[in-house]
């Protein structure tokens, strides 16, 4: 399979596999959009932690 090469920001090898990490999907994102994305990531994380805490209390 041939994959078009994008803007490679990191390259490494795992065994016989060559891994290239590209940032094409997020190169042109504004600082405001980045803040919005990070804010949503924080909300998802907080919800996940709240669920884990709730499940932990139910197991005791």
Secondary structure, 3 states (H helix, E strand, C coil): CCCCCCCEEEEEEECCEEEEEECHHHCCCCHHHHHHHHHHHHHHHHHHHHHHHHHHHHHC
